[in-house]
Amino acid sequence: MELSCKSEYAILALLEMATHYQSGEPMQIRQIAAQQNIPDRYLEQLLATLRRGGILKSQRGSRGGYFLAREPRRISVFEILECLEGLDAQTGNENAKSQTLDVAVIEEIWCEANQAAKSVLQNYSLQDLCDRRDSRKQLDVMYYI
């Protein structure tokens, strides 16, 4: 299982928005793109998808932009990936009668791995990612006397 570029960019953008969540002000695409080194046009498409998925809200006008629809702690990483990638509970039982024993065993293991990944992703919120990032920033700070 690999994180797609689309998902990585979206999570980076959402982390930026989570950082500014308390201000209550919408963030403009160019602002987010500059902070996270994401191409503007690509980011525009990602944010529109996240808005349609209910993760973001948008505001029109000169002071418009995007903002999180809920608190960062109420948005799971799984929800973000599900919105972007269409992750759903897929079962491979359509051809159950024509499967060999080997294929059935492989599919069982694959389903188990997917369930484990889903469980981990559901347990992490956008706030958890922000907290982890901030704690690592603290570790990177060196004081010289």
Phi, psi and chi 1 to 4 in degrees:
 res  aa     phi    psi   chi1   chi2   chi3   chi4
   1 MET       -  127.9 -169.1  174.7 -134.1      -
   2 GLU  -127.9  144.9 -168.7  172.8  -46.0      -
   3 LEU   -80.6  123.0 -175.7   64.7      -      -
   4 SER   -73.5  159.5   70.8      -      -      -
   5 CYS   -61.4  -39.4 -173.6      -      -      -
   6 LYS   -58.8  -47.6  172.3  170.6   60.6  170.5
   7 SER   -67.2  -40.4  -66.4      -      -      -
   8 GLU   -61.8  -47.2 -177.3  176.7  -12.5      -
   9 TYR   -61.4  -41.6  -80.3  163.2      -      -
  10 ALA   -64.5  -43.1      -      -      -      -
  11 ILE   -66.7  -39.0  -68.5  170.3      -      -
  12 LEU   -60.9  -44.0  -73.2  171.0      -      -
  13 ALA   -63.3  -42.4      -      -      -      -
  14 LEU   -67.4  -34.6  -69.0  170.2      -      -
  15 LEU   -62.7  -41.7  -80.5  171.6      -      -
  16 GLU   -62.3  -42.6 -169.7   65.3   32.9      -
  17 MET   -69.1  -34.8  -64.0  170.7   88.9      -
  18 ALA   -66.4  -35.5      -      -      -      -
  19 THR   -62.0  -34.6  -58.5      -      -      -
  20 HIS  -100.5   11.4  -65.1   91.7      -      -
  21 TYR   -59.7  -41.5  177.5   76.3      -      -
  22 GLN   -63.0  -27.2  -66.3  -59.6  -36.7      -
  23 SER   -68.3  -26.3   73.9      -      -      -
  24 GLY    75.9    0.1      -      -      -      -
  25 GLU   -89.9  138.5  -64.7  -69.8  -39.6      -
  26 PRO   -69.2  150.4   17.2  -22.0      -      -
  27 MET  -104.8  139.5  -66.9 -171.0   73.0      -
  28 GLN   -85.7  153.1  -65.1 -179.0  -14.9      -
  29 ILE   -56.8  -45.3  -68.3  172.4      -      -
  30 ARG   -63.8  -32.3   68.7  174.6 -175.6  -88.9
  31 GLN   -63.1  -51.6 -136.6 -179.5  -24.8      -
  32 ILE   -63.9  -44.9  -60.0  166.1      -      -
  33 ALA   -59.8  -41.7      -      -      -      -
  34 ALA   -67.4  -41.1      -      -      -      -
  35 GLN   -68.2  -35.6  -72.8  -67.6  -34.1      -
  36 GLN  -110.6    6.1  -64.5  -65.5  -23.4      -
  37 ASN    54.7   53.1  -74.8  -29.5      -      -
  38 ILE  -116.5  133.5  -57.1  170.5      -      -
  39 PRO   -57.8  132.3  -21.3   30.7      -      -
  40 ASP   -53.8  -50.9  -68.7   24.0      -      -
  41 ARG   -65.7  -37.0  -70.2 -175.2 -177.9 -135.8
  42 TYR   -68.1  -42.5 -168.3   52.4      -      -
  43 LEU   -62.0  -38.7 -178.6   58.6      -      -
  44 GLU   -57.8  -43.0 -172.8  175.0   -9.8      -
  45 GLN   -66.1  -42.3  -65.8  170.9   10.4      -
  46 LEU   -63.6  -45.0  -66.2  175.1      -      -
  47 LEU   -66.1  -35.5  -63.1 -177.7      -      -
  48 ALA   -63.8  -40.5      -      -      -      -
  49 THR   -63.9  -43.5  -59.5      -      -      -
  50 LEU   -66.7  -31.8  -67.7  166.6      -      -
  51 ARG   -68.0  -44.8 -176.6 -173.5   54.4   76.5
  52 ARG   -63.3  -29.1  -74.9 -170.1  -60.0  -86.9
  53 GLY   -82.6   -1.6      -      -      -      -
  54 GLY    83.4   10.2      -      -      -      -
  55 ILE   -86.9  -32.9  -66.3  172.0      -      -
  56 LEU  -119.5  161.0  -64.1  177.8      -      -
  57 LYS  -124.1  157.0  -71.2 -174.1  177.9 -179.5
  58 SER  -124.9  157.3   62.0      -      -      -
  59 GLN  -133.6  130.4  178.3  177.0  -45.2      -
  60 ARG   -88.5  165.6  -66.7  179.5 -178.3 -121.3
  61 GLY   108.8 -178.7      -      -      -      -
  62 SER   -65.4  -29.5   61.7      -      -      -
  63 ARG  -104.8   26.5  -60.5 -174.6   49.2   86.2
  64 GLY   -83.7  178.6      -      -      -      -
  65 GLY   154.8 -156.0      -      -      -      -
  66 TYR  -117.1  149.9  -72.4   90.5      -      -
  67 PHE  -148.9  159.8   54.9   95.2      -      -
  68 LEU   -65.6  139.1  -62.9  176.4      -      -
  69 ALA   -75.3  -24.3      -      -      -      -
  70 ARG  -138.7  171.3  -61.9 -177.9  -55.8  -80.9
  71 GLU   -60.3  146.1  -64.8  175.8   18.3      -
  72 PRO   -56.1  -30.8  -23.9   31.4      -      -
  73 ARG   -73.6  -11.5   66.6 -176.1  177.3   86.2
  74 ARG  -102.9    9.7  -63.1 -165.7 -179.3  -84.4
  75 ILE  -117.9  112.8  -59.7  172.1      -      -
  76 SER   -85.2  153.5   74.3      -      -      -
  77 VAL   -61.7  -36.7  175.2      -      -      -
  78 PHE   -61.3  -42.5  179.7   78.0      -      -
  79 GLU   -60.4  -40.0 -178.9 -177.7    0.2      -
  80 ILE   -63.9  -49.6  -63.3  164.1      -      -
  81 LEU   -65.5  -37.1  -64.0  176.7      -      -
  82 GLU   -63.0  -41.0 -175.0  176.7   41.2      -
  83 CYS   -64.3  -42.1  176.9      -      -      -
  84 LEU   -82.7  -42.6  -67.1  165.8      -      -
  85 GLU  -102.4  -11.2  -54.1  -71.0  -12.2      -
  86 GLY    71.6   36.2      -      -      -      -
  87 LEU   -66.8  122.7  -55.7  176.4      -      -
  88 ASP  -140.4  166.6   55.6   -0.3      -      -
  89 ALA   -72.8   97.7      -      -      -      -
  90 GLN   -96.4  133.2  -62.5  176.1    1.3      -
  91 THR  -115.5  141.7   56.2      -      -      -
  92 GLY   -96.1   31.8      -      -      -      -
  93 ASN   -90.9    7.5  -67.7  -23.0      -      -
  94 GLU   -63.1  -38.8  -57.6   92.4   35.5      -
  95 ASN  -109.4   36.0  -58.1  -32.6      -      -
  96 ALA   -57.7  -36.3      -      -      -      -
  97 LYS   -73.5  -30.2  -68.6 -178.2 -179.5  177.2
  98 SER   -93.2    0.9   63.1      -      -      -
  99 GLN   -76.4  146.0  -73.5 -177.3  -10.2      -
 100 THR   -83.1  165.6   64.9      -      -      -
 101 LEU   -61.2  -38.7 -174.6   57.2      -      -
 102 ASP   -61.4  -46.5  -65.3  -19.4      -      -
 103 VAL   -64.0  -40.4  170.8      -      -      -
 104 ALA   -61.8  -41.8      -      -      -      -
 105 VAL   -64.7  -44.0  168.1      -      -      -
 106 ILE   -61.4  -44.2  -68.2  168.7      -      -
 107 GLU   -65.5  -36.0  -76.4 -168.7    8.0      -
 108 GLU   -62.3  -45.6  -75.5  173.9   14.5      -
 109 ILE   -64.4  -42.0  -60.1  -61.6      -      -
 110 TRP   -62.9  -41.3 -166.8 -107.8      -      -
 111 CYS   -63.5  -40.9  -75.6      -      -      -
 112 GLU   -63.4  -42.3 -169.8  176.4  -31.8      -
 113 ALA   -64.5  -42.0      -      -      -      -
 114 ASN   -63.5  -40.2  -80.1  -31.6      -      -
 115 GLN   -64.0  -40.9  -78.2  -59.8  101.9      -
 116 ALA   -64.9  -43.8      -      -      -      -
 117 ALA   -63.7  -42.9      -      -      -      -
 118 LYS   -60.7  -42.6 -179.7  178.8  176.2  179.5
 119 SER   -61.8  -44.4  175.2      -      -      -
 120 VAL   -63.4  -47.1  168.5      -      -      -
 121 LEU   -65.6  -31.7  -65.0  171.4      -      -
 122 GLN   -72.7  -24.6  -74.3  174.6  -30.0      -
 123 ASN   -84.2   -7.5  -73.6  -33.4      -      -
 124 TYR  -111.3  128.8  -77.9   97.6      -      -
 125 SER  -102.3  171.0   70.1      -      -      -
 126 LEU   -61.1  -35.4 -160.0   49.4      -      -
 127 GLN   -65.4  -38.8 -174.4   63.3   52.1      -
 128 ASP   -59.9  -41.1  -66.0  -30.7      -      -
 129 LEU   -65.0  -41.6  -64.7  179.5      -      -
 130 CYS   -61.9  -45.2  -72.5      -      -      -
 131 ASP   -61.8  -42.4  -66.8  -15.6      -      -
 132 ARG   -65.4  -42.5 -171.1  176.0  -79.9 -155.3
 133 ARG   -61.0  -46.5  176.0 -160.3   58.9 -158.5
 134 ASP   -64.1  -37.8  -65.9  -15.0      -      -
 135 SER   -68.4  -33.4   69.3      -      -      -
 136 ARG   -71.5  -33.4  -72.8 -167.6 -178.0  177.0
 137 LYS   -62.1  -39.3  -82.1 -176.8 -175.5  177.8
 138 GLN   -62.1  -39.3  -67.3  -74.5  -31.2      -
 139 LEU   -69.4  -29.7  -66.3  174.2      -      -
 140 ASP   -77.3  -18.0  -72.4  -15.3      -      -
 141 VAL   -74.2  126.4  174.6      -      -      -
 142 MET  -115.8  136.8  -64.6 -167.4  105.7      -
 143 TYR  -107.1  130.5  -64.1   98.1      -      -
 144 TYR  -113.1  136.4  -64.6   96.7      -      -
 145 ILE  -107.6      -  -59.1  174.7      -      -
